[in-house]
């Protein structure tokens, strides 16, 4: 949906890097059923590739990351110290029902800001973020805005992603059904949200008072929405485990905050990821030297 919005605005060309749906989209384009844009048939971005193009190491164009999680910018700051880095915290509902078929039942909403980087003056990074907002939303028809408090927004989104995303993946269940069950919310979702709040506070970020209620009621109940990680799990794709589960755990360890529920969930999700690796031929089920459980 981000690719469509950028090209529809008329100020950008998009190169879409596709995986399992590459052949279908090259042949037929995307069919999009959108609450925001209506029915779109056979739409294609300007370029479609199945591998990430080589990016010049000395380019100055800003990098924007519409990616979940915290600390995602750190390896990029080290690798590209003079590039502005932009954060996009996105809230939308989109499901690929089959290769190239997109069902978008929740309008695009994004909060965009600048990551701090020692090699880039903050004023330049902020200007890059504002420029990207104008490219994405030139006629101000979308709820896509500049938001300077990147850390607070990323931790707020993490409260949802670290709870509903992995639990939906483990159970293969949509979020309305999870809420209907009651015990899934009370025994799993609420404790994880509380753990994220604790580590965020230890990191200097105060989240909203009604965080638990806001996260639980974030998704509509009139659709069978499954979070992105659950969709990847069902397709046999790799999942964002490290960004949204592993990294808050490591941050908690660094700050002396225990996250017992999230730690168990992390272990289960790493097991599911291992199954994906095996199916893709990237892990061989064999005992390695030093394995104490042989």
Secondary structure, DSSP 8 states (H G I E B T S, - for coil): -HHHHHHHTTS---EEE-STTHHHHHHH-EEEEETTTEEEEEE--SEEESS-----TT----EEE---SSSTTHHHHHHSTTS-EEEEEEEEEEEEEETTEEEEEEEEEEEEEE--BTTB-HHHHHHHHHHHHHHH-TTS-SEEEE-S-HHHHHHHHHHHIIIIIHHHHHHT--HHHHHHHSHHIIIIIHHHHHHHHHHHHHTT----TTHHHHHHTSS-SSS----HHHHHHHHT----HIIIIIHHHHHHHHHT---HHHHHHHHHHHHHHHHHHHHTTS------TT-TT-
